[in-house]
Amino acid sequence: MPSITQKMLTQQLRELEEDAIIHRKIYSQVPPKVEYSLTEYGLTVKELLNAMSAWGDQHQRRTATAAQKPEN
């Protein structure tokens, strides 16, 4: 998501953390470091996300192929 703002990213990550989908680990160091990981509950959506990603890849290939076909 190259165009997401820092504010929106932070907001989304906090919401996912509140919903117990991700875990945030903060390291006490300079510069500050934070790591995010899926919780056990968050892992339950992984299969669905992988299926949606595969569909998206297939859709992109399909639309790219259609765009390359000359019109009659």
Contacts in CASP RR format, 6 or more apart in sequence:
PFRMAT RR
TARGET T0000
AUTHOR 0000-0000-0000
METHOD contacts of the structure
MODEL  1
MPSITQKMLTQQLRELEEDAIIHRKIYSQVPPKVEYSLTEYGLTVKELLN
AMSAWGDQHQRRTATAAQKPEN
1 9 0 8 1.000
13 22 0 8 1.000
13 24 0 8 1.000
13 36 0 8 1.000
16 22 0 8 1.000
17 23 0 8 1.000
17 24 0 8 1.000
20 39 0 8 1.000
20 41 0 8 1.000
20 42 0 8 1.000
21 38 0 8 1.000
21 39 0 8 1.000
21 41 0 8 1.000
21 42 0 8 1.000
21 45 0 8 1.000
22 36 0 8 1.000
22 37 0 8 1.000
22 38 0 8 1.000
22 39 0 8 1.000
22 42 0 8 1.000
23 36 0 8 1.000
23 37 0 8 1.000
23 38 0 8 1.000
23 39 0 8 1.000
24 34 0 8 1.000
24 35 0 8 1.000
24 36 0 8 1.000
25 34 0 8 1.000
25 35 0 8 1.000
25 36 0 8 1.000
25 37 0 8 1.000
26 32 0 8 1.000
26 33 0 8 1.000
26 34 0 8 1.000
27 33 0 8 1.000
27 34 0 8 1.000
27 35 0 8 1.000
38 46 0 8 1.000
END
